[in-house]
Amino acid sequence: MTKAVFFDRDGVVNKRIVGGYVTTWDEFEWLPGVAETLRDVKDLGYLAIIITNQRGVGTGIMSEADLDLIHSQLQEHLLHDGVTFDDIISCTDATNDSARRKPSPEMLFEAARKFDIDLSQSWMIGDSPTDIEAGTRAGTKTAFLINDHEQAPPDATITLHHVHDIIAHLRP
Ligand SMILES: [Mg+2]
C-alpha cells in the first residue's frame, strides 16, 4: 500500500475565483510554493493527487474539454519544474446531492482503489470545510489552509498558513 497527499485545487494550487470559475488557462493563477511542495511530498514517498469539484462544467459555464485543457496545461507547467501530480480527479456534477462531489469522500475512495492507497496514512489539504469533511469521512488526516473566506473547521487535524507547511507533518 502507498500513501498520498490529496490537494484541493482552487484555493490551494491556484487562486480561487470568488463567485466564479477558472474556465481557461489564462484565468489560472498559481498560488506560491506548489511545485516545491509537490517535489517534497513526492520525495517523502507520497503520491500527490488533486481532488477537485468543478461545478462549472455541470452548469454549462465551461466544457469538459475546457477543464481537461486546464489540467493538461497545469501538468505541463509543473513538468518544467520536474514534478507533476500523479492524478487529477474532478467532479463536474452541478448539484449538492451528487454522490461524488465533496464533501462526499467518493473521489478519495476512487483514488484509493486506483493506487492502493492507505487512507489512514494520507492527508487531505483544502481551503474549505467541505474538503476537511471529505477527508475525515474518507479516514485521512486533514489540513486546512488558512484563508480569508472560510473559517477553519474545528475538526481539521492541523491548520496551515502556507501549503508547504504540510511537509513538516509528513516527515517520519
Ligand atoms: Mg478550494
Boltz pocket constraint, residues with backbone or C-beta under 6 A from the ligand:
constraints:
  - pocket:
      binder: B
      contacts: [[A, 8], [A, 9], [A, 10], [A, 11], [A, 12], [A, 16], [A, 126], [A, 127], [A, 128]]
      max_distance: 6.0
